[in-house]
Amino acid sequence: MAAGERMIPVRGILLGLAFAFTAYLAARGLWWTDDVQNPSLVIAALLLYLPTTWLCIFWEPRLAADDPVEASVTAGVRGPTRLPVWIALLAIANAVVVPAAISMGVAADIRTEPFATWYLGGIGALMTIVMARRRPLFAWIGTAILAVLSALWMGPLDALRLGLVGSVVWVVVAQLLIRGLDRAARDTAQLAELQRVSSSWQASQLTRQRERRIQVQRALAIAGPLLTRTVSTGGRLTPEERLQARLAEGRLRDDMRGPRLLDDDVRAEVERLRRRGASVTMLDEGGLDGIDERSLALIRAELAETLRSATSDRLYIRTSPHTRVAVTVVGRSGTENGLSDEDAVDLWREIDHPGR
């Protein structure tokens, strides 16, 4: 048997202890050592107390898909969920009814006997459970009612001596524990978020280093032979070698300024345009960040098709920050070598994001 199968969930242990302890406290109320003048009241109090207590222990609300998430960070699967209001009100009713029923069910001279004072611990345990189930206001109201009624029925000193102090301490400890658990869970969540951000930053740095290393290797592969040839000939290159140098410079610039726009088809069309003398400028300013590879492939395929039919002297390809447009392609032609007001825009193409 695996180690995980041998482990008993901590939540199950706590629920079992709460069930056993409240059952023991209620059983003390049946251990009569003297005559009880109205046993039906005592039994009725027990029959009200036990179901209410076990509802507070075991009730788990069934959340719908659109229900708001529990605000407390240790609630839900990580801790006790908030008790429904109607059960919390039922616990308050117990704090009112049970002490009165027990005290009226026994004679005045035996109200300090163990079987007549069990409700001090019983209601205290119930309010502790209500506090643990994230209803502090109800828990303190019930504790205050218990203090007032027990002082009225048996006297303040006897109430304090026989268990009221312990009940108040239980409620205080439960509130401190819940606050401590929430604070610890919140700190853990913050540390986990910091670790996630740190890991993400480290991964992005590794990715950038890898990309820079690939770009350097590609640059050496493209420009290395031409640089070697340029040095060996003292800069005296043939027209073909000058063309290759210009194409190599363009490929390096494309890889640095628009890597996400490129695939084999786009590179081939850009090189074809440059070989016929066209000027091609590519610029990726982050407009394609966060796009999946399938969408990128569709955008690049449409870009390659656009370049395949382009006849412009100068082409400008850049990503777009627009939510609908992914890439814009502008082609201009004119008689001058540089741009002028007389240049005509003979190509304008907007490539949309797939599915938008």
Secondary structure, DSSP 8 states (H G I E B T S, - for coil): --HHHH---HHHHHHHHHHHHHHHHHHHTT--SS--S-HHHHHHHHHHHHHHHHHHHH------TTS---SSTT-GGGS-----HHHHHHHHHHHHHHHHHHHHHS-GGGTTSHHHHHHHHHHHHHHHHHHHTT-HHHHHHHHHHHHHHHHHHH-HHHHIIIIIHHHHHHHHHHHHHHHHHHHHHHHHHHHHHHHHHHHHHHHHHHHHHHHHHHHHHHHHHHHHHHHHHHHHTTT---HHHHHHHHHHHHHHHHHHH-GGG--HHHHHHHHHHHHTT-EEEEE--STTTT--HHHHHHHHHHHHHHHHT---SEEEEEE--SSSEEEEEEEEE-SSSS--TT-EEEEEEEEE-TT-
